[in-house]
Amino acid sequence: MLTGIVKGKRKKDGAVSDAQKGPQFDSGPLITGATLLGVGALIAAVGLAVGGGHLIAATRRWVKEMEVPPSELARQKWAQARTAVEAGTSAWQNGTKAGAPSAS
């Protein structure tokens, strides 16, 4: 417990002695606080590990149950995007002028 600044003994000239400057601390509560902080951090780390493990297991189960694996789905979407870019580039280079009626 912080006991505050202890008044130092004054010398005959009125100066405070060097040994009594600054606050005086009781080490018991400081050790207890540090211990509780360490235990709390350990509990938080265990909770993070348990929650993270559950999250990873659930994600693996979800991916395993998918009809199309994520890698194949990404490959399909990449092919669609590449086709759309090619179509857009072709329409831009060979397209109709702005404001002209479309053939549809």
C-alpha positions as CSV (number, residue, x, y, z in Angstrom):
1,M,0.0,0.0,0.0
2,L,1.3,3.5,-0.9
3,T,2.0,5.1,2.4
4,G,2.8,8.5,0.9
5,I,5.9,10.6,1.2
6,V,7.4,10.1,4.6
7,K,8.8,13.3,6.1
8,G,12.5,13.0,6.5
9,K,14.4,13.8,9.5
10,R,15.7,17.3,9.4
11,K,19.3,18.1,10.0
12,K,20.2,21.0,12.2
13,D,20.5,23.2,9.2
14,G,16.8,22.4,8.2
15,A,17.6,20.1,5.2
16,V,15.9,16.8,4.8
17,S,18.2,13.8,4.8
18,D,18.8,11.9,1.5
19,A,17.7,8.6,3.0
20,Q,14.1,9.7,3.5
21,K,13.3,11.3,0.1
22,G,10.5,9.8,-2.0
23,P,7.5,7.5,-1.3
24,Q,7.8,4.4,0.8
25,F,6.0,1.3,-0.7
26,D,4.9,-1.9,1.0
27,S,6.0,-4.8,-1.2
28,G,3.1,-7.2,-0.3
29,P,0.4,-5.5,-2.4
30,L,2.8,-4.9,-5.3
31,I,3.7,-8.6,-5.4
32,T,0.0,-9.6,-5.0
33,G,-0.9,-7.3,-7.9
34,A,1.8,-8.6,-10.2
35,T,0.8,-12.2,-9.4
36,L,-2.9,-11.5,-10.2
37,L,-1.9,-9.7,-13.4
38,G,0.2,-12.7,-14.4
39,V,-2.6,-15.2,-13.6
40,G,-5.1,-13.1,-15.5
41,A,-2.9,-13.0,-18.6
42,L,-2.5,-16.8,-18.4
43,I,-6.2,-17.2,-18.2
44,A,-6.7,-14.9,-21.2
45,A,-4.1,-16.8,-23.2
46,V,-5.8,-20.1,-22.4
47,G,-9.2,-18.6,-23.4
48,L,-7.7,-17.4,-26.7
49,A,-6.2,-20.8,-27.4
50,V,-9.5,-22.6,-26.7
51,G,-11.6,-20.1,-28.7
52,G,-9.1,-20.1,-31.6
53,G,-8.9,-23.8,-31.8
54,H,-12.7,-24.1,-31.9
55,L,-12.8,-21.4,-34.7
56,I,-10.2,-23.2,-36.8
57,A,-12.0,-26.6,-36.3
58,A,-15.4,-25.1,-37.3
59,T,-13.9,-23.4,-40.4
60,R,-12.2,-26.7,-41.5
61,R,-15.6,-28.5,-41.1
62,W,-17.4,-25.8,-43.1
63,V,-14.8,-25.9,-46.0
64,K,-15.0,-29.7,-46.0
65,E,-18.8,-29.6,-46.4
66,M,-18.6,-27.1,-49.3
67,E,-19.6,-28.6,-52.7
68,V,-16.9,-26.6,-54.5
69,P,-13.6,-26.2,-52.7
70,P,-12.5,-22.5,-52.1
71,S,-9.5,-22.9,-54.4
72,E,-11.7,-24.1,-57.3
73,L,-14.2,-21.3,-56.6
74,A,-11.5,-18.7,-56.7
75,R,-10.2,-20.2,-60.0
76,Q,-13.7,-19.9,-61.5
77,K,-14.2,-16.3,-60.3
78,W,-10.8,-15.4,-61.7
79,A,-11.7,-16.8,-65.1
80,Q,-15.0,-14.9,-65.0
81,A,-13.2,-11.7,-64.2
82,R,-10.6,-12.2,-66.9
83,T,-13.4,-12.9,-69.4
84,A,-15.2,-9.7,-68.3
85,V,-12.1,-7.6,-68.7
86,E,-11.5,-9.0,-72.2
87,A,-15.1,-8.2,-73.2
88,G,-14.9,-4.7,-71.7
89,T,-11.6,-4.1,-73.5
90,S,-13.0,-5.3,-76.8
91,A,-16.2,-3.2,-76.4
92,W,-14.1,-0.2,-75.6
93,Q,-11.8,-0.6,-78.6
94,N,-14.4,-1.7,-81.1
95,G,-17.6,-0.4,-79.5
96,T,-20.2,2.1,-80.7
97,K,-19.8,5.8,-80.3
98,A,-21.4,7.5,-77.3
99,G,-25.0,8.5,-77.8
100,A,-25.5,6.2,-80.7
101,P,-28.6,4.0,-80.5
102,S,-27.8,0.4,-79.6
103,A,-28.9,-2.6,-81.7
104,S,-31.0,-4.2,-79.0
